[in-house]
Amino acid sequence: MYKVLAVSGYKPHELGIFNEKHEYLDYLKTAIRKKLRQLIEEYEIEWIITSGQPGVELWAAEAVISMKKEYPVKLATLAPFFEQEERWGEQTKILYEKVWSESDYTDFISKRKYEHSSQLRMKNQFIIDKSDAFLVLYDELTEGSPQYYISYAKKKQEAAGYPVIYLTPDEIDEVIRDEQENSGWN
């Protein structure tokens, strides 16, 4: 049983997603929701933590909010610093504000605006330290921003058996196939 699950993954641009109308975004969101549902049921997870950053983190937070009627799971959004959304596009800001307002717990890890990349490293370490397991959408063959989170997670894994759980490209492909078959689209 893991009480607290941290979630992260690629940013939208790292996945080639540049707007909410991308043809595979709904499939990706479905895959995230499916994986979260599986882990919540399997490990009796009580809290999901993200930093609310664009991409997998916001999509996972959005999924948790939608599953609250179904599961007694809570959402914590721990932003790395004040006004992290300041330079984001309008759609991302709207989703972030929704996630922030509907989270069960919110806080800023660094109690000031962005000053240095060390605030992001501190965020990664803090969230890994506060969680019992880590779910990440990441492919070791395609580097990206999640690699920094993973480096902390793997250190904790080696020291304390901390589970690092991947949402794999194969799982996403399976969701795409299932959704296309169910819609009669071949």
Phi and psi in degrees as GROMACS dihedral restraints (atoms count N, CA, C in turn):
[ dihedral_restraints ]
;  ai    aj    ak    al  type     phi  dphi    fc
    3     4     5     6     1  -114.5    20    10
    4     5     6     7     1   122.7    20    10
    6     7     8     9     1   -80.1    20    10
    7     8     9    10     1   -33.9    20    10
    9    10    11    12     1  -126.3    20    10
   10    11    12    13     1   122.1    20    10
   12    13    14    15     1  -113.8    20    10
   13    14    15    16     1   121.3    20    10
   15    16    17    18     1   -86.5    20    10
   16    17    18    19     1   145.1    20    10
   18    19    20    21     1  -133.3    20    10
   19    20    21    22     1   135.7    20    10
   21    22    23    24     1  -154.4    20    10
   22    23    24    25     1  -178.9    20    10
   24    25    26    27     1   166.7    20    10
   25    26    27    28     1  -164.6    20    10
   27    28    29    30     1   -65.1    20    10
   28    29    30    31     1   153.6    20    10
   30    31    32    33     1   -79.5    20    10
   31    32    33    34     1   159.1    20    10
   33    34    35    36     1   -54.3    20    10
   34    35    36    37     1   -45.7    20    10
   36    37    38    39     1   -64.9    20    10
   37    38    39    40     1   -26.8    20    10
   39    40    41    42     1   -71.9    20    10
   40    41    42    43     1   -19.5    20    10
   42    43    44    45     1  -100.4    20    10
   43    44    45    46     1     1.1    20    10
   45    46    47    48     1    76.2    20    10
   46    47    48    49     1    21.3    20    10
   48    49    50    51     1  -104.1    20    10
   49    50    51    52     1   116.4    20    10
   51    52    53    54     1  -115.2    20    10
   52    53    54    55     1    -1.0    20    10
   54    55    56    57     1  -160.8    20    10
   55    56    57    58     1   168.0    20    10
   57    58    59    60     1   -70.1    20    10
   58    59    60    61     1   -10.0    20    10
   60    61    62    63     1   -96.4    20    10
   61    62    63    64     1     6.8    20    10
   63    64    65    66     1   -56.9    20    10
   64    65    66    67     1   136.3    20    10
   66    67    68    69     1   -63.2    20    10
   67    68    69    70     1   -24.6    20    10
   69    70    71    72     1  -102.1    20    10
   70    71    72    73     1    -1.4    20    10
   72    73    74    75     1   -62.3    20    10
   73    74    75    76     1   -42.4    20    10
   75    76    77    78     1   -61.9    20    10
   76    77    78    79     1   -38.4    20    10
   78    79    80    81     1   -64.0    20    10
   79    80    81    82     1   -43.2    20    10
   81    82    83    84     1   -63.1    20    10
   82    83    84    85     1   -44.0    20    10
   84    85    86    87     1   -62.6    20    10
   85    86    87    88     1   -38.9    20    10
   87    88    89    90     1   -64.3    20    10
   88    89    90    91     1   -41.4    20    10
   90    91    92    93     1   -64.2    20    10
   91    92    93    94     1   -40.6    20    10
   93    94    95    96     1   -63.1    20    10
   94    95    96    97     1   -47.4    20    10
   96    97    98    99     1   -60.4    20    10
   97    98    99   100     1   -43.7    20    10
   99   100   101   102     1   -61.6    20    10
  100   101   102   103     1   -45.1    20    10
  102   103   104   105     1   -66.4    20    10
  103   104   105   106     1   -42.6    20    10
  105   106   107   108     1   -62.0    20    10
  106   107   108   109     1   -44.8    20    10
  108   109   110   111     1   -57.4    20    10
  109   110   111   112     1   -46.7    20    10
  111   112   113   114     1   -58.6    20    10
  112   113   114   115     1   -46.7    20    10
  114   115   116   117     1   -70.0    20    10
  115   116   117   118     1   -38.0    20    10
  117   118   119   120     1   -61.5    20    10
  118   119   120   121     1   -44.1    20    10
  120   121   122   123     1   -69.9    20    10
  121   122   123   124     1   -44.9    20    10
  123   124   125   126     1   -69.5    20    10
  124   125   126   127     1   -39.7    20    10
  126   127   128   129     1  -112.8    20    10
  127   128   129   130     1     5.5    20    10
  129   130   131   132     1    54.4    20    10
  130   131   132   133     1    46.4    20    10
  132   133   134   135     1   -67.0    20    10
  133   134   135   136     1   135.2    20    10
  135   136   137   138     1  -103.5    20    10
  136   137   138   139     1   -31.3    20    10
  138   139   140   141     1  -131.1    20    10
  139   140   141   142     1   140.9    20    10
  141   142   143   144     1  -115.7    20    10
  142   143   144   145     1   130.6    20    10
  144   145   146   147     1  -116.3    20    10
  145   146   147   148     1   132.6    20    10
  147   148   149   150     1  -136.0    20    10
  148   149   150   151     1   169.4    20    10
  150   151   152   153     1   -95.9    20    10
  151   152   153   154     1     0.8    20    10
  153   154   155   156     1    75.5    20    10
  154   155   156   157     1    21.3    20    10
  156   157   158   159     1   -80.6    20    10
  157   158   159   160     1   155.5    20    10
  159   160   161   162     1   -57.6    20    10
  160   161   162   163     1   149.3    20    10
  162   163   164   165     1    98.8    20    10
  163   164   165   166     1  -137.4    20    10
  165   166   167   168     1   -54.7    20    10
  166   167   168   169     1   -39.0    20    10
  168   169   170   171     1   -64.1    20    10
  169   170   171   172     1   -47.9    20    10
  171   172   173   174     1   -68.1    20    10
  172   173   174   175     1   -38.0    20    10
  174   175   176   177     1   -66.4    20    10
  175   176   177   178     1   -38.0    20    10
  177   178   179   180     1   -66.5    20    10
  178   179   180   181     1   -42.7    20    10
  180   181   182   183     1   -61.7    20    10
  181   182   183   184     1   -41.6    20    10
  183   184   185   186     1   -60.9    20    10
  184   185   186   187     1   -41.0    20    10
  186   187   188   189     1   -63.9    20    10
  187   188   189   190     1   -43.8    20    10
  189   190   191   192     1   -60.4    20    10
  190   191   192   193     1   -44.0    20    10
  192   193   194   195     1   -58.4    20    10
  193   194   195   196     1   -43.0    20    10
  195   196   197   198     1   -70.5    20    10
  196   197   198   199     1   -20.9    20    10
  198   199   200   201     1   -95.8    20    10
  199   200   201   202     1    -0.9    20    10
  201   202   203   204     1   -62.3    20    10
  202   203   204   205     1   -29.8    20    10
  204   205   206   207     1   -70.9    20    10
  205   206   207   208     1   -28.2    20    10
  207   208   209   210     1   -87.9    20    10
  208   209   210   211     1   -34.8    20    10
  210   211   212   213     1  -131.4    20    10
  211   212   213   214     1   148.5    20    10
  213   214   215   216     1   -84.3    20    10
  214   215   216   217     1    54.1    20    10
  216   217   218   219     1  -103.4    20    10
  217   218   219   220     1   145.5    20    10
  219   220   221   222     1  -115.4    20    10
  220   221   222   223     1   154.7    20    10
  222   223   224   225     1  -116.2    20    10
  223   224   225   226     1   129.2    20    10
  225   226   227   228     1  -114.6    20    10
  226   227   228   229     1   130.3    20    10
  228   229   230   231     1  -114.6    20    10
  229   230   231   232     1   113.8    20    10
  231   232   233   234     1  -114.6    20    10
  232   233   234   235     1    91.4    20    10
  234   235   236   237     1   -68.8    20    10
  235   236   237   238     1   145.4    20    10
  237   238   239   240     1   -68.5    20    10
  238   239   240   241     1   -28.1    20    10
  240   241   242   243     1  -163.5    20    10
  241   242   243   244     1   166.8    20    10
  243   244   245   246     1   -60.2    20    10
  244   245   246   247     1   141.5    20    10
  246   247   248   249     1    55.5    20    10
  247   248   249   250     1    41.8    20    10
  249   250   251   252     1   -61.2    20    10
  250   251   252   253     1   -25.6    20    10
  252   253   254   255     1   -81.9    20    10
  253   254   255   256     1    -1.7    20    10
  255   256   257   258     1   -50.0    20    10
  256   257   258   259     1   -39.5    20    10
  258   259   260   261     1  -104.3    20    10
  259   260   261   262     1     8.7    20    10
  261   262   263   264     1   -81.0    20    10
  262   263   264   265     1   161.5    20    10
  264   265   266   267     1   -67.9    20    10
  265   266   267   268     1   164.2    20    10
  267   268   269   270     1   -60.3    20    10
  268   269   270   271     1   -45.1    20    10
  270   271   272   273     1   -61.3    20    10
  271   272   273   274     1   -41.5    20    10
  273   274   275   276     1   -67.4    20    10
  274   275   276   277     1   -41.0    20    10
  276   277   278   279     1   -60.5    20    10
  277   278   279   280     1   -42.2    20    10
  279   280   281   282     1   -61.8    20    10
  280   281   282   283     1   -46.0    20    10
  282   283   284   285     1   -64.2    20    10
  283   284   285   286     1   -42.3    20    10
  285   286   287   288     1   -60.6    20    10
  286   287   288   289     1   -44.9    20    10
  288   289   290   291     1   -63.3    20    10
  289   290   291   292     1   -37.6    20    10
  291   292   293   294     1   -63.6    20    10
  292   293   294   295     1   -48.0    20    10
  294   295   296   297     1   -61.8    20    10
  295   296   297   298     1   -45.0    20    10
  297   298   299   300     1   -60.1    20    10
  298   299   300   301     1   -45.8    20    10
  300   301   302   303     1   -72.2    20    10
  301   302   303   304     1   -26.3    20    10
  303   304   305   306     1  -101.3    20    10
  304   305   306   307     1     2.8    20    10
  306   307   308   309     1   -73.1    20    10
  307   308   309   310     1   150.0    20    10
  309   310   311   312     1   -79.2    20    10
  310   311   312   313     1   -22.0    20    10
  312   313   314   315     1  -148.9    20    10
  313   314   315   316     1   134.8    20    10
  315   316   317   318     1  -135.2    20    10
  316   317   318   319     1   147.5    20    10
  318   319   320   321     1  -165.3    20    10
  319   320   321   322     1   168.1    20    10
  321   322   323   324     1  -112.1    20    10
  322   323   324   325     1   127.2    20    10
  324   325   326   327     1   -69.2    20    10
  325   326   327   328     1   -44.4    20    10
  327   328   329   330     1  -104.1    20    10
  328   329   330   331     1   125.2    20    10
  330   331   332   333     1   -85.7    20    10
  331   332   333   334     1    40.1    20    10
  333   334   335   336     1  -153.6    20    10
  334   335   336   337     1   173.1    20    10
  336   337   338   339     1   -70.9    20    10
  337   338   339   340     1   171.3    20    10
  339   340   341   342     1   -60.6    20    10
  340   341   342   343     1   129.7    20    10
  342   343   344   345     1  -126.7    20    10
  343   344   345   346     1   -34.0    20    10
  345   346   347   348     1  -160.3    20    10
  346   347   348   349     1   153.5    20    10
  348   349   350   351     1   -62.4    20    10
  349   350   351   352     1   -17.2    20    10
  351   352   353   354     1   -62.0    20    10
  352   353   354   355     1   -25.5    20    10
  354   355   356   357     1   -65.7    20    10
  355   356   357   358     1   -33.3    20    10
  357   358   359   360     1   -73.1    20    10
  358   359   360   361     1   -40.4    20    10
  360   361   362   363     1   -62.7    20    10
  361   362   363   364     1   -40.9    20    10
  363   364   365   366     1   -63.0    20    10
  364   365   366   367     1   -39.9    20    10
  366   367   368   369     1   -60.5    20    10
  367   368   369   370     1   -48.1    20    10
  369   370   371   372     1   -57.9    20    10
  370   371   372   373     1   -49.7    20    10
  372   373   374   375     1   -65.1    20    10
  373   374   375   376     1   -42.6    20    10
  375   376   377   378     1   -60.7    20    10
  376   377   378   379     1   -47.8    20    10
  378   379   380   381     1   -67.3    20    10
  379   380   381   382     1   -40.4    20    10
  381   382   383   384     1   -63.0    20    10
  382   383   384   385     1   -43.7    20    10
  384   385   386   387     1   -61.5    20    10
  385   386   387   388     1   -32.6    20    10
  387   388   389   390     1   -88.7    20    10
  388   389   390   391     1    -0.3    20    10
  390   391   392   393     1  -116.2    20    10
  391   392   393   394     1   162.5    20    10
  393   394   395   396     1   -99.3    20    10
  394   395   396   397     1   -15.6    20    10
  396   397   398   399     1  -160.9    20    10
  397   398   399   400     1   163.2    20    10
  399   400   401   402     1  -134.0    20    10
  400   401   402   403     1   123.3    20    10
  402   403   404   405     1  -104.0    20    10
  403   404   405   406     1   129.9    20    10
  405   406   407   408     1  -140.5    20    10
  406   407   408   409     1   137.2    20    10
  408   409   410   411     1   -92.8    20    10
  409   410   411   412     1   105.0    20    10
  411   412   413   414     1  -159.9    20    10
  412   413   414   415     1   140.4    20    10
  414   415   416   417     1  -117.6    20    10
  415   416   417   418     1   120.0    20    10
  417   418   419   420     1   -55.5    20    10
  418   419   420   421     1   -22.2    20    10
  420   421   422   423     1   -84.3    20    10
  421   422   423   424     1   -11.8    20    10
  423   424   425   426     1  -125.4    20    10
  424   425   426   427     1    94.7    20    10
  426   427   428   429     1   -62.9    20    10
  427   428   429   430     1   155.8    20    10
  429   430   431   432     1  -178.5    20    10
  430   431   432   433     1  -174.6    20    10
  432   433   434   435     1   -57.5    20    10
  433   434   435   436     1   -29.7    20    10
  435   436   437   438     1   -63.0    20    10
  436   437   438   439     1   -18.0    20    10
  438   439   440   441     1   -59.4    20    10
  439   440   441   442     1   -28.4    20    10
  441   442   443   444     1   -71.9    20    10
  442   443   444   445     1   -41.9    20    10
  444   445   446   447     1   -60.5    20    10
  445   446   447   448     1   -46.6    20    10
  447   448   449   450     1   -61.1    20    10
  448   449   450   451     1   -34.7    20    10
  450   451   452   453     1   -62.0    20    10
  451   452   453   454     1   -40.9    20    10
  453   454   455   456     1   -69.0    20    10
  454   455   456   457     1   -41.9    20    10
  456   457   458   459     1   -62.1    20    10
  457   458   459   460     1   -41.0    20    10
  459   460   461   462     1   -68.8    20    10
  460   461   462   463     1   -34.8    20    10
  462   463   464   465     1   -62.7    20    10
  463   464   465   466     1   -44.0    20    10
  465   466   467   468     1   -67.8    20    10
  466   467   468   469     1   -34.8    20    10
  468   469   470   471     1   -62.3    20    10
  469   470   471   472     1   -45.4    20    10
  471   472   473   474     1   -66.3    20    10
  472   473   474   475     1   -37.8    20    10
  474   475   476   477     1   -80.1    20    10
  475   476   477   478     1   -34.2    20    10
  477   478   479   480     1  -138.3    20    10
  478   479   480   481     1    14.3    20    10
  480   481   482   483     1    69.3    20    10
  481   482   483   484     1    25.2    20    10
  483   484   485   486     1   -62.9    20    10
  484   485   486   487     1   123.3    20    10
  486   487   488   489     1   -73.8    20    10
  487   488   489   490     1   128.7    20    10
  489   490   491   492     1  -111.3    20    10
  490   491   492   493     1   113.4    20    10
  492   493   494   495     1  -109.9    20    10
  493   494   495   496     1   130.2    20    10
  495   496   497   498     1  -103.4    20    10
  496   497   498   499     1   139.6    20    10
  498   499   500   501     1   -92.6    20    10
  499   500   501   502     1   112.0    20    10
  501   502   503   504     1   -92.8    20    10
  502   503   504   505     1   157.2    20    10
  504   505   506   507     1   -56.6    20    10
  505   506   507   508     1   -35.0    20    10
  507   508   509   510     1   -62.9    20    10
  508   509   510   511     1   -39.8    20    10
  510   511   512   513     1   -65.7    20    10
  511   512   513   514     1   -37.4    20    10
  513   514   515   516     1   -67.8    20    10
  514   515   516   517     1   -43.4    20    10
  516   517   518   519     1   -60.0    20    10
  517   518   519   520     1   -38.7    20    10
  519   520   521   522     1   -62.6    20    10
  520   521   522   523     1   -42.5    20    10
  522   523   524   525     1   -62.4    20    10
  523   524   525   526     1   -43.2    20    10
  525   526   527   528     1   -60.6    20    10
  526   527   528   529     1   -47.0    20    10
  528   529   530   531     1   -60.5    20    10
  529   530   531   532     1   -48.0    20    10
  531   532   533   534     1   -60.3    20    10
  532   533   534   535     1   -46.0    20    10
  534   535   536   537     1   -64.5    20    10
  535   536   537   538     1   -41.3    20    10
  537   538   539   540     1   -68.5    20    10
  538   539   540   541     1   -38.7    20    10
  540   541   542   543     1   -65.2    20    10
  541   542   543   544     1   -41.7    20    10
  543   544   545   546     1   -68.8    20    10
  544   545   546   547     1   -25.4    20    10
  546   547   548   549     1   -92.7    20    10
  547   548   549   550     1    -2.2    20    10
  549   550   551   552     1    77.0    20    10
  550   551   552   553     1    15.4    20    10
  552   553   554   555     1   -99.0    20    10
  553   554   555   556     1   118.4    20    10
